[in-house]
Amino acid sequence: MIRLLTGDDNPEVKAYLERNYMETALLSGNLARCGIDNDRMSRRAGDYYGYFSAGRLEGILAFFNLGNVVPHFEAAKAIGSFIEIMRQRRFEVLVGMKRLVEPLCLALAPYKKVRDCENSYYLVNHEIRPYSLDCVHQIAAVEAVDREMALTFIVEAYRQGFKRRFNQELAVKLIEDRGPEETLLFLLINKMPVAQAIIQVATGRINQIGGVYTSEHSRGKGYCKALVAELCGQIHAAGKIPTLMVRKDNSPAVRAYQALGFAYYDEYLIVKFAV
């Protein structure tokens, strides 16, 4: 049976997320920020469906207002129920561990057309290794950077680096709609941003790093590596585990993260659909 989850389900939802804490970080982080009831004004809120078997919660399917769908299930028998809901809902992106997303994507093939597919590694860092740059630079939180420069750089990152439709209004929301642990850092050279990284998701156990970008003319100098190392140090000091995703075909980034102590956990899949 699958149904919309409500506040009454919170104890069972929390137990489920704790059982699968590494794989459900995005679900956990957004639930902690926005709650289980959908606030339509929040991009990070959404509708949460639960798959139950013999009265036990064995899967969660979240439709976020941002346009993303995030599935997680403990039993493959949840797939059929997930598909019935997904066929009826409009969404742009399906994200999650590859072994969970791939069967759903195959089952959706008769109903939704795939526009793009991004294969990534999900990496976890249990062994923090420091890294420092030789050049003169400054690592600064977004609050300490000129507002217009920060907004301009974020728009560049999402347009050029991540190939997203992005504007200054969305950049403002990215800055303002962050939790207390969701640090956004820039690396500055001569007071100008040349790289960025952010803690995108924070849970009781992990902090997930994302939005890692270096401007084209500044690549190959270790700037993002230095930012990620700084975030890892902060996350470790808080008693949590740093995680991140990196495209499988981005070999330089994979090597840089491995040098910082990151290790393979699983494969991650981002599927974009035509809407």
N, C-alpha and C positions, 0 to 999 in steps of 0.2 A: 504494500500500500504506500502511496505517496501523497503527501498533502502539504499545504502551506504551514510553516512553523510559526508559533506564537510565543509570547512570553512565558506561557505555562510549560513550554518545552525547554526552557533555559538550562535546567539541571542536566538533562540528558544530552543537550547540545554541548555543554561544557565538558562533560565526560567523554564525548566522542572526539572533540577537538584535542583533548589532552592525550587520548590514545594515539592520535595521529598528528602530534604537534608539529613535526617537521614538515609535513606535506600540506597542512592546512593553515599555514601562516597568514595568507591573504584573507581567508575566511575569519580567522581568529582576530586579526588586527582590525578589520572593518566592523566586526560585531562588537568589539570592545569600544570602538569609537562611536558607532551609530546605533547600536542595539538591534534587536531582531525584527522590530516593526519598521516598515519602510517609511522613511522620511523623504518624500519625493523632491524636496528642495536640496537634498544632499547627494552629490555625485557618488559618494562612497557607500551610501545606504542601498538597500535592495530587498528583493523578495527571496526568502529562503524556503526551499522545499526540503522536506525530510522523507527519506525512504525507510519504511519500517518493515521488519520481518519478525513475526512472532512477538510483536510488541516492542522490539528492540530497534533503536535507531542505527541503521547500517549504511547510510549515505546522506549527503547534503548537496543540493544543487542550488547555487546562488545566481540570481540575475541582478547585477548591479545597475543602478541608474546611469552610470557612465557608459553602458553598452556592452560590458564584458559579462561572460558567463564563466563561473568557476565551479567545476564539479569535483566531488570526492566520494568514493564509495569503497566499502570493505568487501562487498560481495558482487560478483559480476551480474547476478540476477537483478541488480538495480538498474542495469543499462536500459532495459525495455521501458521501464517506468520513466526514466529520465528522458528518453527519446519522445515519448508521448507528450511530455510537457514542452520540450524544446521545439517540437514541430509547430506548436501553437504560438510561441513567443518570438518577438523580433529582437535580434541581437546582432552585434557586429563581430565580436571576438570571443573565441573559446580558448581558455588558458588552463594549464595544469600539468601535472606529471604525464609524460607521454603515454605510459601504460594505461592511464585513465582516460585521457583525451582521445587517443587514437581510435579505440573501438566506438566511441560516441561519434566521432567524425565520419567513420565508415558507415555507421547506421544512418547518419543524417544525409548521406550522399544523394538519395533520391529527392530530397526536399530542399536542400540548401547548397548553393554553389560556392566552392572554396575559391577565394581570390588570391590568398597568399598563405604560406606556411613557414614558420620560423622554428627551426630545431636548435635547441640550446642544451647546455649542461646546467644542472642545478648543483652548485658547489657549496660546501660547508667548511668552516674554518675552526678546527679545534686546536690548532697549533699556530698561535699568533707570531709572525715574524716581522720585526720592524723594518722600515725602509726610509731612507732620507735622501734628499736631493743635494747636490753640490752647489747648484746655482742659487743666487739670491732670489727668494720668493716669499710669499706670505700665504698661509692657509687661513681663510676667514669664513665665518658663518655668514649666511645671507643677510642677517641683520646689520652686519658691519660693512657691507658693500653698498656702493651707490645704487639706489633703487633702480634707476633707469638702465644702468649698465647691467645689473643683475637680470632684469626682465628681458632685455635685448639678448643676453647670452642664453637664457633659458629657451626663448623662442628659437634661436639658432640651433640649439641642441636638439630640440624635438623635431624641427623641420628638416635639418640637414643630416643630423646623426641618426634619428629614429624614424625618419620619413613619415611623420605624423602631421595631420592638419592641426596647426597650432597657431595661436595668436597671443597678443599681450594680455587679453582678458583671462585666458586660460593660465597663463604664467602667473598672474596675480592670484588666481585661485589655488594654484600649486603651492605658492608661498604661504598663503593665509590658511589654507585648509590642511594644516599639519598638526599632529599630536606633539606632546612634549618631548618625545624621544626621536622624532623624525627630523634629524639634523640635516640641513642643506649646506654643504661646504663648497667654496670656490677656491681655486688656486690662482693667485694673482702674480703677475709679472709686471713690474713698473705700474702697480696699482690697477692693472687691467685684468679681467677674468680671462683665463685661457683654458680652464678645465673645471668640471663640476662633478659632484657625486652626492647622493642623498640617501638617507635611511627611509625607504618607502613604506615599510611595514614593521610595526613593533608589537611583539606579543610578550607574554610572561617569560618566555624562554629564549626567543631569537629576535634578532633585528636583521631585516632583509635590505641589502644595499641595492640601489638601482640608479637609473638616470645618469650613468657614468659616461661622460663625454669630454673629449678634448677638441678644441678648434683645429681645423685642418692644418693650418700653418705651424701648429705647436706639437704635432704628434711625434711619437718616437723618442720623447725626452723624459718619460717616466712621471709625467704630471699626474695622470689619473691613478697610477700606481701609488703615488705619495698620498693622494686623497683617500683612496681605499684603505691604505695602511693606517692613516689617521683615524678613520671611522672604526676600523677593526679594534684599534687600541681603546677607543671610547666604549665600544660595545663590550669588549672583554672586561674592562674595568667595572662595568655595570653588572657583571656576572652572567652575561648572555652570550649566545653563539651567533657569530656573523654568517650570513648566507648571501648568495647572489646567483643570478643567472647570467650566462654568457653564451653567445652564439657559437655553435660548434665549429663554424668556418672562420671564426676570429682567432686564429692561432696565436698572434702576439698577445692578445688579452688573456687567453687561456694560460699561456706561459707566465705572464706577469702575476696572475692570481695564484698560480701554483707556487710561485716564488714567495708569496706572502703567507703561505700555509694552507690555502684552500685545497680541498680534495673532492673528488667525485662522489656525489650522493645518488643522483638519478638523472634521467633525461627529462627535459621540460619542453612542452610544445605550445606554441601560440598559433592559432588558426584564425585567419581573417576571412569573413564571408562577404559575398556581394549582397548588398541590401538595397 
